[in-house]
Amino acid sequence: MKKAAPIIGLIVGIALACLLALFFRENPLHVLKVLLTSSYNSKFDFGLTLFYTTCLIFSGLAFSIPMKAGLFHIGAEGQIIFSAVVAAYLGHVLPFDTSFSILLLCVLTALAGFLAAYVIALLKLYRQAHEVVVAIMLNFILSAFATWFTINRLQNPNSQNPETHLIQPSFQFLNNDFLKVYFEQSAVSSFFLVAILFCIVLFILEQKTLWGLQIRAYGSNPLAARRLQISDFKILTISLGLAGVCSALVGLTEVLGNTFQFKIGFSPQYGFLGIAVALLARNNFLGIIASAFLMASLHKGASDLDLETKFLTRDFSLILQAIIIFSVASSYYFFNYRFKKKVKLD
């Protein structure tokens, strides 16, 4: 029963969101139909769902990897925004000679995400600061920096929207990506395959390598892990560093695979949605693929409520996200802690 807790929490969350539609004089069954079916209306819609799936896989991994080490990492949103503006800047200024330039852009963007997350590791390691507090503050700082840098250094002169220049045409190689062409020029790109590959590789590394075992041991009992000479520095560096790289891949998915620029507000809170994705998958790297697709379908459906209903707008998606995250997290408490307490009383 405990293994089904996140699924039950998801179902309860969707049910609560549909019932909430009654307050807006909407039919809950119609809202549920839109949420569950709008992803499959056309190739373009399904491609957009796969794009959301890609971003949610990476953001789910960005939360799940530190969670294995007992860290509650909620700083992915700021790292996503920061890495996206770095990718847009590099795509504008880097000289394009060979395919090495593309690799350099990707590596430097991943490094930016790594460093943004590594600040959390350093402050926790040397100042004993809690990772949640540091991550929340960094989200605001990195978002503010991205806004300032975009408006004052990279503002697109041909647009009144707060966005950067387009990256150089040579870096827009994914514009003719085979997935994008098949799905009628939707936002999806080959980063979807990269996301699936990341999940498979991380699953193998977790199960078959020493560092995977050490991270899980540290997450289960940090004191015992230290007595076994497992370094805090090593665990924090690996777990939060990989989380930062995964966050950076969301930024690359947007800049190299979708809009080819950085737009302020491009992220519909991918970093926080990744929490629900990871919890729904019970932090299983392979399970994240399925949970990300499910959450992407719901997000796509919630975005279409603007057109399919009279009174609900795409902002209802944020309400849906909050309810699902709350209900999934609550299900863990109910089935794990309340169930254990009942067993002890019996």
N, C-alpha and C positions, 0 to 999 in steps of 0.2 A: 504493500500500500504506500509506503514511504517513497518508493521509486516513482510512483505515479503522481507525487505531490505537485511537481511543476506543471504537468498536463492539466490536473484538476484546477490549479491556480489560473492557468491560461483560460480555461473554459469559463470559470467564474468571472474573470476579468472581462471577457468578451460579452458575457451575459449582462453584467452590470453596465457596460458601456451602451449596449442596445437598450436596456431599460431607461438609461439616462436620456435617451432620445425622446422619451415620452414627455419630458419637461419642455422640449422644443416642438411639441405637437407633430412629431414624426412617428411613422409606423416602425416599431422595433424590428419586425420581420423584414421589412424593406431595407432597413439599415444593415441588417445582418447579411442579406443577399448581396448588397453592394460590396460589403467588406470582403466577402468570400469569393465573389465571381468576377470582379472588375479586372483582375490580373490576367484573365484569359480571353478577353473580348477580341483581341487581335494580336498579331505578331509583335507589333510595336509595344502594346501594353505588357505582354509577357517579357519582352526584352527589357523594359523599364523595371519590371519586377526583379529580373536577374541582376540588373545594375544595383538596385537596393540590396539584394542578397549579397552581392560582392562586398559592398561597404559594411554590411552588418556582420559578415563573416570575420572581416579584419577587426572590427571594433569589438566583436565578441571574443576574439582571441586576445585582444589587448586587455580585456578584463580577466579572462580565464587564466592566462599564464601567471600573473602575479597572485591570483587567488589560490593557485596550487601551492604557493609559498606562504599562504596565510595573509596576503596583503589585499586590502580592499582598494583597488585602483580605480578612481573615478576621474582621472585626469586626462582620459583619452580625447575628450572633446577639444580641449585647448591644444593638445598635440596635433590633432587632425587639422585644425585651422592654421596653426603655425607652419606645419609641413606643407600645406597646400600653397600658402603664400610664398614659401621658399621655392617650391617647384615652379610657380609662375614666374618668379624673379629669375631663376636660373634659365628657364626656357626663353626668357627675353634677352638675356645678356651673354649666355654661353655661345661661343662660336661653334657652328656645326660643321665638322670636317668629315667624320666617319660615324659609324654606329657606336664608336667609343664615347661620343658625346652624349648619346642617350643613356649609356651605362653610367657615365659620370653624373648626369643629372639625377638618375635614380639613386645612386649611392649617396650623393650629397644630401638628397632629401631624406633618405632613410637615416643618415647620420644626424640630421636636424631633429627628427623624431626621437632618436635615441638619446640625444643630449637633453631634449626637453623633459623626457621621462627620468633621465639620470639625475636631474636636480632633486627629484623626490627621494631617490635612493641615497644621495649624499647627505641631505638634511636629516633623513631618518637614521643614517648610520652614525653621523658625527654630532648631531644635535638632538637626537632622540625625538625628533618631531614626528607627529602622527601623519601617516601618508594621506589620510583623507583631508586633513586641514590644509596640508601643503598643496595637494592636487586641486582643491577648490580655489585657492588663491592663484595658483598658476593658470587655471582655466581663464580667469578674468584678465590676468596680466598678458598672457599670450594672445588672447582675443583682442585686447586693446592695442597691443603692438601691431597685429595684423591689420587692424582698421587704420591705425595711424600711417603705417608704411604704405598701404594701398592708396590712401587718399593723397598723401604728400609726396610719394616717390614713384608710384606705378599707375596712377590713375589713367584710365583710358580716355584720351582727349575726344574720342568720337562717340562717347556715351555719357549720359547724365547719371547713370547708375554707378554706385560705388563698386568698381571692378577694375582689374588690371588690364594692361595690354594683352592681346592674344599672344601666345607663345609663337616662336618662329615656325613658319610652315613646315620646315624640315622635322620639327618635333611633333607635328600633328600626324604622324605616320599611322596612328590607330583610327584615323578618319575613314580608312578603307579596310578596317579590320573585318575578317570574315564573319564574326558574330554580329557586328554592327550592320553589315550589309544584309545578312540573312534576316535580321529582325527589323528591317525597314528603317535603317539609320536611327535606331533607338540608342539609349545611353550606354547599353551594355558593351563590353569590350573583352579582350583576352585576359584582362585582370580577373575575370570570373574564374578562368581556369587556374590562374596563379593562386587565387584564394583557396580553391579546393586542394591544390597541391600543397599549400602551406599546412592545411589541416592534416593531411595524410602524413607529411614529414614530421610535424610536431607530435602526432600520435605515436609514430614509430620511435622517435627520440625519447619520448616520455616512458615508453614501455621497455625499450631495449638498451638505454644508455645509462651511465652512472649519474650524469648530471640530472637526468629526469628523476631518478630515484632519490637523489639528494634534495631536490626541490620539494618533492612530496614529503620526504622525511622532515624537512625543515618546517613545512606547513603544518604537519601533524603535531610536532613537538619541538619547538626551537631550542629549548634548553637541552634536551637529549641530543639534538643535532650538533650543538656546539661541543658537547662532551665527546662526540665522535669526530671532532676536528673539521666539521663542515663550516666553512667560513661564511659569516654574515655578508661580508663584502662580495663574495662570489655569487651568493644566492640573489642578493638585491640587484647586482649588476646584470645577471643573466635574465631574471624574471622581468624587471622593470625595463631593461634595455630592449628585450624582445617585444615587450608591450609597446614601447615607443616606435619601434620599427613597423609593427602592425598598424599603428595609428597613422604613420607616414604613408603607408600603402593606401589608406583611404584617400589621403590628399592626392596621391599620384593617380588613383583611379578617377578622381574628379578632373584634375588638370590635364593629364595626358590622354584620358579615355573618354571624356565627356565634353566639357565646355571649352577646353584648351585655354583657360584663364582662371584667375581666382575671383570669385564673387563673394562679397560680404553677405553672410547669411545663407550660403549654399548648403550648409549642413542642417538637416532637420533633426538635430540632436543625435547624430549617429553614436557619439560616445556614450550617451546615457542609454540609448536603445540597446547597445551592446551588452549592458548589464542584464537586461531581460533575456537576451539571446543566450548568454552564458548560463544563467540560472536555469532557463528552460531546458538546456542540454545537460544540466548537472555537471558542467565544466568538462564534458567529454569533447575532445577536439573534433571527432568525427560527427558527433551529435550536433555540433554547432552548425554544420552545413544545413541540416534539416530545420533546425529551429530558426536559423537566419532566413531561410526561404519562407517559412511560415510567417514570421514577423514582417518580412518584406511584402508579402501578399496583403497582410492587414494594413500596412502603411500605405500601399498603393490604393487599396479600397477606401481608406479613410480620406485620402487626398481627392478621390473622385466624388465624395459626398457633396462637394461644392456644386456639381452639375446635376447630380441625381436626386437631390432633396431640395426642399424649399427654404428651410431655415438653418440647416447645418452647413458649415464651411469647412475648408481644409484645416482650420485650426482645431477642429474636433480630433484630428490625428494626435495632437499633443495630449489631449485629455485621455484618449485611448491608450497612449503609451504610458501615461502616469498610472492609470487604473491597472493595466496589465503588470507593470513592474511591481506595484504595491501588492496585487493579489498573488503573484508568483512568489514574492518574498515572504508574504504572510503564510503561504502554504508550507514553506520550509519550516517556519516556526511551529505551525500547528501540528504537522505530522512528525517533526523531529523532537521538539522539546515537550510539547503537551503529551505526545504519545509515550515518551520515555517516563514522564512524571506519572502518568497513569499506570504504567507497568510497575513502577516502584511502589506505588500505593497498594497495588494488588498483591 
